[in-house]
């Protein structure tokens, strides 16, 4: 059973601080990793994806991937109250023939940014 | 205005009734997915389709059915066999490897 694990939280940080969200995955062959944000009652929206080891930055967001440790993280710099949401980590699972692509989802980490 | 649309936003089901949730996309994506999300829970895959006229069961397909007659459309039917249908239903489509979601349909049982 392929798994993606996240701490459920809640993670509470003060406004302006760095929020660090972590995710581990079990399938060593995984190649694609995604972070989504979900506000209460809304559908998930894509924040970032990362394929290569190392860091990928997009504005206030940085995704970090370490395939050897099977670990992917999301850093949010200068956290704002509007960042308060659940953050979902997802890993792409690809079938043996290169088809049947589907995402394996973590349960999400709840983030609260306090003014 | 490109994207994924789902209708209705809210749907009420009576006991023993089949209901169909609509999902349409104009992103020219081949793959489409249906998820169920229960309060405080993660996303669970119901059915997915990689190409027109083909679909596969996900982790919780029992009590649900789908069709994929057109690339743009992937409707989900919640049958009377699904005994606990109250949930938030999310449709998604994938371009290359990035998955995008519709706004969701909230299904409630009367």
Contacts between the chains, C-beta under 8 A, distances in Angstrom:
chain1	res1	chain2	res2	distance
A	32	B	97	5.1
A	34	B	98	7.4
A	34	B	99	7.3
A	42	B	103	7.5
A	42	B	104	7.5
A	43	B	90	5.5
A	43	B	101	4.1
A	43	B	102	6.4
A	43	B	103	5.5
A	43	B	104	4.8
A	44	B	43	7.5
A	44	B	90	7.5
A	44	B	101	5.3
A	45	B	101	7.2
A	46	B	98	6.3
A	46	B	99	7.4
A	46	B	100	6.7
A	49	B	97	7.4
A	49	B	98	6.1
A	88	B	42	7.4
A	88	B	43	7.3
A	90	B	99	7.6
A	92	B	97	5.8
A	99	B	50	5.8
A	100	B	50	6.4
A	100	B	56	6.7
A	101	B	31	6.5
A	101	B	50	7.2
A	101	B	94	6.7
A	101	B	97	6.9
A	102	B	33	7.1
A	102	B	45	6.3
A	102	B	48	5.8
A	102	B	58	7.5
A	103	B	99	5.9
A	105	B	42	5.2
A	105	B	43	4.6
A	106	B	42	6.7
A	107	B	41	7.0
A	107	B	42	4.1
A	108	B	42	6.2
